[in-house]
Amino acid sequence: MRNKVKAILKILKDIFWRRHIKEITFISGSITWKECLIILSTLFSGKNIVDGKHIKQYEKEFSRYCGVKYAISFGAGRMAFYAILKAIGIKEGDEVILPGYTCVVVPNAIIYCGAKPVYVDIDPDTLNIYVSKIEEKITPRTKVIYAQHTFGSFCNMDAIMKIARKYNLKVIEDCAHALGAEYNGKKTGTFGDAAYFTTEQSKIISTGMGGMAITNDEEIAARIREIQTESEFYDEKIIKRIALQIVLYNILFHPLIHFIGKYMLYELGKLNIFIQSTTEEEIKGKRPDKYPVKLSNIQAKVGLSQLRALNQNLEHRRKVATYYKNSLTKFNYKIKIPENNDKLYNPSYIRFCLLVEDREKIKKFFLSKGVELGEWFNCPIHPRETSLNNVFYKTGSCPVAEHITGHNVNLPTHLKISMKQASYIIKILGDYYATKS
């Protein structure tokens, strides 16, 4: 009887500890208690929550980090992209070439300008736009090539810029996944005519929501700044909700209470307490009432703290990613690591992407071990609820991208993933394939 009780207690401890206390997730990966204290102290003081000096300071330090002349902040990355499009004169009837493997907010911004997104398939080796297929999509209406650095890897910018010069096109870099990534010592966002970043909850650095447009072009910068000046802030209540959401995520997704916190967040989500990164309106292709908006002062304060710790953040992500890569090359699994292997590239690894044959089974196995596997992007225009017709995407037009969406999984690399946890993740993967042999 005593042995039976011990066995039952061991099982219960295993379930509680392994599946809950050690649960590994992607949420709030870059936010630390330092940022939470910045938020709480600002909220308690009641001062400079909406507007203030930290916005300009954040923009200045962001431009300095990237090595560009101008950085202009917005309430979301997609809004920064929209501002760039308007600044370079995109209008009704124009066309923008982009990869058929992106988020719905990207073609939405193009459509809000009256222009049309034109999709190009992706390179299965890098998951970035297939450069050799760009020229066949260029028409007299084409005005922009959109270079999305997917999963923190790097587009072939030399080849893209060559095509752009040939046809007199602008190049906009999407660095949402690639803050801090470099090619030959030069950072993402500095190759094209302009670029934008996002600092939404799941990105390399976070301000809860937020974005930044950068450029070296004085005229483009002046027009973007004009758009920012004409934009409003979110209401103070919404800004406070965004700020408190950062703190709540950090608390409720702490490993010690995550097993309770995730259910609390689920219930709070049903009450519409949290601000969603992509609204139902945007999924349906509708432009939100306030679009674009300015980044608030309290978010800029958080951004400054995150930016100043970015080098350590990137060092950690690269260390974890290198461990994953070295570990996986030792095994004869049916796994592919999509990445540009040029030694001049230095990715930022927002996540570590793998291509697997049986994604749903692997996800289920990982969840049973207390680890969340990501699956950015799980359809050509993420998320799955997107109406492809609304964003001018035709099923079958990007077959590589459509295939990839059923086989990609992402491993976490963020600051809260320890090397011990990374080792545990590799062990789970090994255990899964051991059951298949």
N, C-alpha and C positions, 0 to 999 in steps of 0.2 A: 504493500500500500504506500509506504514511504517513497519507494522508488517511482511509483506512478505519479505521486504528487510532485516530486522533483522534475520529472519529465514534462508534466503539464506546465509547471512554472517556467521551465526552460523554453518551452514553445512560446508561451505568452511573452516572456522577456525578449525572445528573438523577434517576434512580430512587432512588439512595441518599439524596441531599439532600432532594429534594422530597417523597418518600413516607415518609421515615423521620426524618431530622434535623428537618424542619419539621412533623412530624405534630402535629396539633392535636386535643386530646381534652378531655373534661369532668372527668376524674378529678383529685382533690386540688387543685381550683381556688383554694381560699382559704388553704390551709396554706402557711406560709413556713418558711424554715430556722430562724427564731426559735423557732417552735413545736417543731420537731424537736429543737433544742438543749434546750428546756425538758423534753421527754420523756426524752431520753437522760440528762441530768444527774440527773433524778429517779430514773430506773431504776438508774443507777450508784450513787446514794446509798443506794438501798434503803429510803428513809424516806418515809412519808406517801403511799404509792402508792394505797392503798385509801380510807382515811378521813383527814380533815384539815381545817384551817381554810379552805382555798381554796373548799370547797363553799359555805359560807355567804357568803363574800365574792363569789363568782360570782353567786349568787342575788341578793344585795343590789345589785350593779352592773347585773344584767339588769333588775331591777324599776325601778331608777332610769332606765335607758335608755328603757324602754317607757313610763315615767310612770305606773306602778301601785304599789299598796301591797305586793303580795305576789308572790313568784316562788318556785316550788318545783321543784327539779330531779329528773330521773329518768334511767334508763339508756337511754331511747328516747322519741321524741315520742309514739308510739302508747301508751306506758305512761302518759305525762302525760295524754293524752286519756282513757284508761281511768280514771285516778284522778279526773279531773273528773266523769266520768259517775257514778262511785260516790259522789262527794262531794255531788252534787245529787240523789242518791236514785234513780237509774235502776235498775229491777228487772225481774223476769220479767214479760213481757207488755207492757211499755212500747214505744213506737215513737219512732224518731229519724229525722227527715227530713234527707236529704243528697243531694248531686248524684250522678247516675249516671256519674261521670267522676272516679274517685279510685283510691287504692291499696287493695289487699286488707286491709292492716292497719287501715284505718279501720272498715269494717263488722265486722271481727273483734273489735275492742275493744267495739263495741256488743253483739255476740252473746255475748261473754264475760260481759257483765252480765246475760244472759238476755233482753235486749231485741231488737227487730227493726228492721233498717235499711229505710227506705222511700225509694225513689229518685225524684228529680225530674230532668227533663231539663235541659240547660244552654243558655244563651244563646249562639248561634253568633258573636255579635259580641264577647263577652268571655270565653267558656269557663267562666264562673262560673254558679252555680245560677240557673235561670230563675225570677225572683222571682214573676212573674205566675202561675206554675203551682204555687206552694207551697200555697196555701189549699185547692186541690182534693184535696190528699193528707192534710190534717189530719183526724184522727179523735179520738174521746174518749180514745184511748190515746196520742196524740202528746204528747211531753213536751219535745222539743228540736228546734230548727232548727240545722243544722250549716252554717256559712258558711265555705266553703273558698275562700281567695284564691289562685286557680290561676295559676301562673307569675309570682307576685309582683304580679299586678294586684289589683283590689279589688272585692269584692262590693258591691252596693248596700245598705250597712248601714242607711241611714235607712229604706228600705222594709222590710227584713227585721225591724228592731226594731219597726216599726209593727205588722206582722203578729203578732209575738211578744207584744206588749202586748195586742193585741186578743183573743188566745186564751190568754193567761197561760202562755206557753211560755218556756223558757230558750233562750238563744242561746250556742253555743260556736263560737268562731272557730278555724279551721284556718289557722295562719300558717306552716306548714312551708315554703312557698315565698316568704313575704312579710315576713321580718324587716326592719324599717326602712321598709317602705312606709307612705305617709301619705295621709290624706284631709283636706284643709283644715287641715293642720298637726297632725292627730291621728294617732297611730301605730296600725297594725293591732294587734288584740288588746285594744283599750281600748274597743270599742263594745259588745260582748256582755257576758254574765254572767261568762264566763271564756274563756280562749284557751290554745292551746299552740303551741309551736315545736319543731322538730327540728333537731339539729346533726349529722346523719349526714354521711358523707363527701362527698356531692355537694351539700350545702346551702350557703346564703350564708355562714355560718360553720360550722366543723366542730370537733367533739371526737371524731371517729371514729365514735362512736355517741353518742346522748344526746338529751335533751329537756327542756323547761321548761314548766310550767303557770303561768299568771299570772291574777290576778283582783284586783278591788278589794273583793270581798265578804268580810268577815271570817269569816263562818260557813263559806263554801265553802273558804276558805283553810285554816281550822283542820282541816276534814275531810281535805283533800288532804295537809296536813302529817302528819296521823295515819296516813294510808295510806303515806306515804313512810317514816315512822318504823318502821312495822311491816314494811316491805320489807327485804330483804337486799341486800348488794352482790353483784355477780358474784364468783366465785372470783378470787383474786389472779392466778392463771395466765391467766385469760381477760382480765382487765384489762390485763395486760402485753401480751397478744397484740393487743388493740385499740390500745394505745399504739404498739407496734412496727409495726403495720399502717399507721398514719398516716405514720410515717417511711419505711417501705418504698415506699408509694405515691408519696411525694414524690420519692424517689430514682429509682425505676424508671420513673416517668412523666416524668422530666426529658427535654426534647427531645433532648439529646445521646445518650441511651442508650435512648430509648423503643422503638426498633425491636428491641432485645433485651429490654428490660424487660417489654414486653407479653407476650412468650412465656414469660418466667420467671414472671410473675404467673399466667398460664394454668396452667402446670404446678404451681405452688404451690397454686393453687385446687383442683386435682384431689386434692391431698393433704389437703384440709380444714384447711390452716394458717390461712387467713383466716376471720374472722368475717363471715358474710353479713349484709347489712342487712335482708333479708327471708329467713327460713329456710324450708326445705321444709315444716316443720310449719305455719308461718303461711300459706303458699300453700294448703295443704290445709285450712285453717281450724282447726287444732288449737292449743290454748293451750300455749305453751312452759312448761317446768317452773318456771323462775324468771320470774315476770311478775306485777307489775312489780318492777323492781330500782332501786337507787339509782345515781346518777351517782358515779363515783369521784373522788378528790381529784386524781389526775394529769390526768384529763380536764377537771376544773374549772380547773386551772392553764392548760391549753391554751385553754379557753373564755374565760378572762379576757384572755389575750393577743389572741385573735381579736376579742372584743367591743370592746376598746380601739382596735382599728384598723378598726372597722366603718364609720365615716363615710367613710374613704378607699376602703374596699371598695365601698360603695354609689355613691360619686361615680364610680368607674371603671366600674361596671356601667351606670350611667345614661349615661355618655359613650359607651360602646360601643353601647348600645341606640339612642341618638339618632343615631349615625352610621349604623347599619343602617337605621333608619327613613327618614332623609333620603335615603340612597342608593337605597333601594327605591322611594320615591315618584317618582323620576326615570325609572323604567323602566316600560314597559307590559307587565309580565309577568302571568301568571295566578297571582298571589300575593295572599293576604289576610293582613293583620296583625290578629289578634284582640286588641282592647284597648279599655278604657273611655277614651274621648277627653275626658271631663270634665277641664277644666284644674285642678280642685281635687285630682285624684288625682296622686300621685307614686309610681309603682311602684318596686319594688326590683330587678326584672329578674334573677331567679335564672337564667333563660334567656330568649332572645328567640324567641318562638314565631311560626311562619309556617304558613299552610295552603296546600298546593300540590296540584295535580291528580295528579301522577305521582310519588309519594313514593319508591317503590322505585328508579326510574330515577335520580332526583336523588341519593339516598343512594349508589348505586353510582358515580355520576359523582364525587361528593365524595370518596369513599374512594380513588378512583384518583388523586386530587390530594393525598391525605394529610390529609384533614379528616374527623373524625367528626361526623355529624349525629345529634343526639339525637332521640328520639321519645316522650318522656313525653306522654301515656299512650297505649299502642298497643292498648288494649282498654278497655271501659267500667270494668272493675275490674282495674287493672294489678297484676301482669303477666299475660301471655297464658296462663300455666299455671294461673291461678286457676279453680277450679270455681265457676261462676256460681251454680249451685244451692245450694252451701254458704253463700253470702252473700245468698241470697234475691233475686238479680237475675234478671229474666226478659228474655231476648233480645227486642228490639223495644219494650221499655218506654221507652227513652230514645233515640229515633231520631237526634236531632241529635248526641248524644254518640257513638253508634255510627258515624255518618258521619265525625265529626271524627277518630276514632281511626285512620282509614285515610288521613288527609291531613295530619296535623300533623308538622312537623319543628321542631327547636330549634337555634338558633345559640348558641354559647358566649359568655358575657359576663364570665366570672370574671377574677380578678386576673392570671392568667398569659396572658391574651389581650391582646396589644399592639394598638395602633391599626394597625400595619402588617399584623398578621395579620387583623384585622377587614377591612381593605381587600382582602386576599388572598381572604377568604371571599366578599366581594361580587363580586370579579372572577370567581371560580369560578362563582357563580350566573349572572353575566352570560354567561360562556362557555357554560354549559349551555343557556341560552335562545337564544343565538346559533345553536347547532346545531339548534334546533327551528324557526327562522324560514326 
